[in-house]
């Protein structure tokens, strides 16, 4: 088992190093288990990255047993590398299917997911579409309290676009589009303080390394 884990870790490092693109900014911010049908969770987060920071929220809803989806939206200040930082809109959505369950005697909780992310900052935009694998393991430490380490391996296609005009004359002075495939790893932990409230933190290992932290609250 240790040999297998070592091979997986080495493979992840090689994959992350082999691909180069921009980055995703909204992270996972949920463990592998899905919400119960009809259950709703709200989240609020702060993200700090190499060349950006963000404030955003999440709405997550349980569709059916073992399937939920989430929508994230907020503001992000980014320096794309061609001038001063600008503030814009970041939006994302994902769906997650929980297919391995610890309570059913599986070794850990495991989910498959897919999602998209869109960023628009003045003359720069980034669109990403991909899939991921999410693994987590809950450790109880008190009455209705637990800490759940989790990880997500994300493979995505993304398109970055920069377009700037000299507005006085309508003359284009910069325009490029770049398509790429990237792999990223997210490592985090969810600290549940009550059945409905938790604190969460996540490290994103991407071209743009970042740290996200915030709260999740189940409203019903």
C-alpha positions, 0 to 999 in steps of 0.5 A: 500500500505504501508503494502504491501511495508513493507512486500516486504522489510521484505521478501527481507531482510529475503531472503538475510540473508537466503542464503550464497554464494560468490557474483556477481560483475558486477551489473545491471547498467541500469534501467528497460526500455530497449533501442530502437531497434538498439540503442547502449549504452557503459558504463565504471565503477569502482567497490569497494567490501569487498575483491575486486575491478574491472574495467570493461565496458558494451555494451548494444544493443536494439534488438526489442521493449521492449527487449535488451541485454548487455555484460560486461567484465573487470578486477577484483582483488580478495582475495578469502580467501585462500591467497593474492589477484590475478587479473583475468578476469570477464565476464557477459551477460544478457537479459532484457524484459520491461513489465510495462511502466510508459508512458502507465499509469503503476505505475512504470517501471518493467522488467524481466531479466536473465543473467550469470557471470563468474570470473576466478582468478588464481586457483579460478573460479566462474560461476553464472546463474540466473534471476532478477526483475528490478524496476525503477521510473524516476523523471524529474528535468529539460529540458531533465534531470532526476534522476531514482532510481532503484532496482534489486532483483536477484536469482541465482545458482552459482558454485565456484571452487578452484584448486591449484597444487604444480607445481614442482611435479604435486601434487594437494594440494587443490581442492574443488567445492561448488554449492549454491543458492543465493539472492541479492539486488541492489539499484542504481540511474541513473542521466541523464545529456543529452539524451545520457549521464548519471552518474550511481551509485549502491549499491550491497547487497550480501555476498560481499557488493560493490559499483559500479559507472560509466558512460553510453553513447548512441553512436547511 
